[in-house]
Amino acid sequence: MYIETKIYVCYTNFMINMDSFAFFTKEDITRFLFECKDESYKDFSSKLIPTIEKERIIGVRTPKVRALAKALKGSEISYDYLSCLPHKYLEENHLHGFLIEYEKDFNKALELLESFLPCIDNWATCDTIRPKVFKKHKEALYPYIKKWIKSPHEYTVRFAIGLLLSFYLDDAFDCSHLDLVASVKRDEYYIKMMVAWYFATALAKQYESAIPYIENNVLQKWTHNKTIVKSCESFRVSDSHKAYLRTLRIK
C-alpha cells in the first residue's frame, strides 16, 4: 500500500521522506534497507554478532533502522510487516523489534512479542527491544517474565532477564527477582552473560540485597566471576565495594 502522507524523520543526520518510497511489500522495505547498507559496518557487525552468518547482515547502522521504524509506526505497512515472520536479515529483525516498541497497547505488545521472541537468534536484536508501554504495566508484565525466563529458547531467557535489569532494579525492585535470575542455571553463553550483567547492575543499584548472592556462591562459577569483573568495570560501584568483590573471586 502506498503511503500518501508526507513524513519526515530526522535521526542523527538521517532523513526519510516517505513520499519517495512506495512500500507495497516486505520486499520493498528490505530493498530500502539494502540501499542504506555500509560495507564497513557490515564487517564490524559480523564480528560483533558471531551467531548469525555474515550473509544475513546487510550493514545498516541502528539509528537508520530506528528512523525507518519511526517513519513506519502506526501505518498499515507496519502491521503487515509485523505479520511477516520469520525474517532473513539482522536489520529486518531489528526493524521488527523497533516497531513493537512503538505499540502503545500493552496486550498487543505482548501478543507481538510472543510471536517474535522465538525468532530472535542474536543478542543484538534481543537487547534492543524494550517496549515503552511495559514501564506502565510492570505488575502485569511480571508473570510473563517468569514464564519467559523458563523458556528452552536462549534469547527468550536473555530477553526476560534483560527486562528485569531494565525495569525492575529501581522502584519496582523486589528481592524475589534476584532469586528468579539466580535460579537460571544454563550453559548458553549469552544467557550467562546476561545473568552476570543483571547481578553486576544489581550490585550497583541494590548492593545490600545482591551481595549475599556473591558471598554465598549462589551463581554458577563462570557467571559469579564474570559478575565481579563487570562490577569492577562499573563506575556506579564504589571503590570499597570493588575491593571487597575482588576478594570473592572463585579460583
Residue pairs with C-beta under 8 A, 6 or more apart in sequence:
1 23
1 24
1 76
1 77
1 80
2 22
2 23
2 24
3 18
3 19
3 21
3 23
3 75
3 77
5 18
6 17
6 18
6 19
7 16
7 17
7 18
7 19
7 71
8 15
8 16
8 17
8 18
9 15
9 16
9 67
9 68
9 70
9 71
10 67
11 63
11 64
11 66
11 67
11 70
12 63
14 63
14 64
14 67
15 67
16 67
16 68
16 71
18 71
21 28
21 32
22 28
23 29
23 32
23 72
23 77
25 80
26 80
26 81
26 84
26 92
29 68
29 72
29 77
29 81
29 92
29 95
30 88
30 89
30 92
32 68
33 58
33 60
33 65
33 68
33 89
33 91
33 92
33 95
34 58
36 58
36 60
36 61
36 64
37 58
37 59
37 60
38 59
38 60
38 61
39 59
40 59
41 59
41 60
41 61
42 54
42 57
42 58
42 59
43 59
45 57
45 59
45 90
45 124
46 54
46 57
48 124
49 57
49 90
49 122
49 123
49 124
51 121
51 122
51 123
51 190
52 90
52 121
52 122
56 88
56 89
56 90
57 89
57 90
57 91
58 89
58 90
58 91
60 91
62 94
62 128
65 91
65 94
65 95
65 98
66 98
68 95
69 78
69 95
69 98
69 99
69 101
69 102
70 98
70 102
72 78
72 81
72 95
72 99
73 99
73 102
74 102
78 99
78 102
81 95
81 96
81 99
82 96
82 99
82 100
82 112
85 96
85 115
85 116
85 119
86 119
87 93
87 96
87 119
90 122
90 124
90 125
93 119
93 120
93 121
93 122
93 125
94 124
94 125
94 128
96 116
97 116
97 120
97 125
97 128
97 129
98 128
98 129
100 109
100 112
100 113
100 116
100 129
100 131
101 129
101 130
101 131
101 132
102 132
103 109
103 112
103 131
103 133
104 133
105 133
106 133
106 134
106 136
106 137
106 140
106 141
109 131
109 133
109 134
110 141
110 144
113 129
113 131
117 148
117 151
117 153
117 155
117 156
117 159
118 153
118 156
120 126
120 155
120 156
120 159
121 155
122 155
123 155
123 158
123 190
123 193
125 155
126 155
126 158
126 159
126 162
126 190
127 158
127 162
129 159
130 162
130 163
130 166
130 167
134 141
134 163
134 167
135 167
138 167
138 168
138 172
141 163
141 167
142 168
145 160
145 163
145 164
145 180
146 160
146 180
148 156
148 157
148 159
148 160
149 157
149 160
149 161
149 180
149 181
149 184
150 157
151 157
151 160
154 186
154 188
154 190
154 191
155 190
157 184
157 186
157 188
157 191
157 194
158 190
158 191
158 194
161 181
161 184
161 191
161 194
161 195
161 198
162 194
162 198
164 177
164 180
164 181
164 198
165 194
165 197
165 198
165 201
168 174
168 177
169 177
169 201
169 202
169 205
169 206
170 205
173 205
173 206
173 209
175 209
178 199
178 202
178 206
178 209
178 210
178 213
181 195
181 198
181 199
182 195
182 199
182 213
182 218
182 219
184 191
184 195
185 220
186 192
192 220
192 222
192 223
192 226
193 226
195 219
195 220
195 223
195 227
196 219
196 223
196 226
196 227
196 229
196 230
197 230
199 210
199 213
199 214
199 219
199 223
199 227
199 231
200 227
200 230
200 231
200 234
200 237
201 234
202 209
202 210
203 210
203 211
203 214
203 227
203 231
203 237
203 241
203 245
204 231
204 234
204 236
204 237
205 236
207 237
207 241
212 218
213 219
214 224
214 227
214 228
214 245
214 248
215 248
217 224
217 250
219 227
221 250
224 250
225 249
225 250
228 245
228 246
228 248
228 249
231 237
231 241
231 242
231 245
232 242
232 245
232 246
237 245
